[in-house]
């Protein structure tokens, strides 16, 4: 009987939990925070991820020296790849080129590392990786799984740097905000006008209006309290 009571209590808790989460999801969705990355465009993170490849360079550590080295490795790789990617208009061809040249990319990075008096190993790989929401210049990509050329320097425990390798935005310094037309032209090779606008105007959930964030937190606390009280009353 005691075992049955515990089982019923567990079932009751799970059921109420599902109802609470469903309610919160409905609230978030109605606030324009779920689904597409932009409530007005309906563009989704997956929709963007299917059309681009990122370059992701991870430093050995967060020491100033290792962070500076990360940027030098980035510059060396960008310099070597720029002429190739400027002439590639197809993501399939981009994938093939990266996969076929991973060893060469590693060697470019190693040479730059040695030039700077370090003996760190380096590992280049291509695959799908999870990324948080990130802003690069005036472009922001939502959190999600993206294809990327990942270059890990040494232990790979330092802060990372990223850019969009395809379409070739790594080779345009968009952090200065002076080349929007050039960036838009590059993106138009693979993205629709709607998708480009979503990338330029997207804000992560952390940037949602403060009153909405507070309301979600308030509703969660209220729902959690009701859930606890309901369980206690049902199984006194």
Steps between C-alpha positions, in 0.01 A plus 500: 500500500785733591673424168176571314460834677853603401432401141176700492678800649776480240247471217303792636814714527609424143153573362474833679855586393411441137193721534706778658767483230234499228349813651838676508573398141168647392583826678845522342362416157229764526767754594682439172796330670464150361495347154672728250801709593295802411131515578431724199692297238445144620860413406632207707848419626497170306412686182812713534724216619428299186652774287823595674830368636680664790870525579558438870847555650549403866800626697724289723414717802371842595844647565561821299779325312283202400210723403730706277632178346143388427444814292828450315398143414163632386670755273731236353209267420288782356790614283550148364132432436378838377579456131342154500172591668450824310434287191281231661125552467384155607496371858558142382821605329602689815453188713705293257783754491521519879496122549769449238728767650477441877864385517615809311295727728660337804845557352423869435399536865806309627735716297347816647521353851869412453570849362375633832730277706241242610485125453127451543334227303205595282197302386278597206167325450179548306159410636186625671546674833274675748548876524344753737349818356790710377543846355770583247500866404137587428403139417360263761445126458258325736604206715491167322694229321717625214751348262845635574868473433627475857865569581608417856835636618676300773264407784218707350400644839502865399238735361409444137462715192263436211388634167296383202724312259225432246367730369846659526453762773821410686692706249302820558559700819136554594591592857570857383148547361626664180434227244134404537440506124790261443373265771144511367627420151695199630201372698263546207688221322332247730240676718164654410428865584281381786780284644755781470272739686445241774878456547548877525216564744494180710543533873557207734258422782738674739427820309123468523324789675565494874131499586446181297793324665374597843147387411623156391703465821200614708266252332748218547538568872121526539442176310771320697338607829159377387652170390663445841181586687288272280731206562501554875119527518443197281724272704451609862 
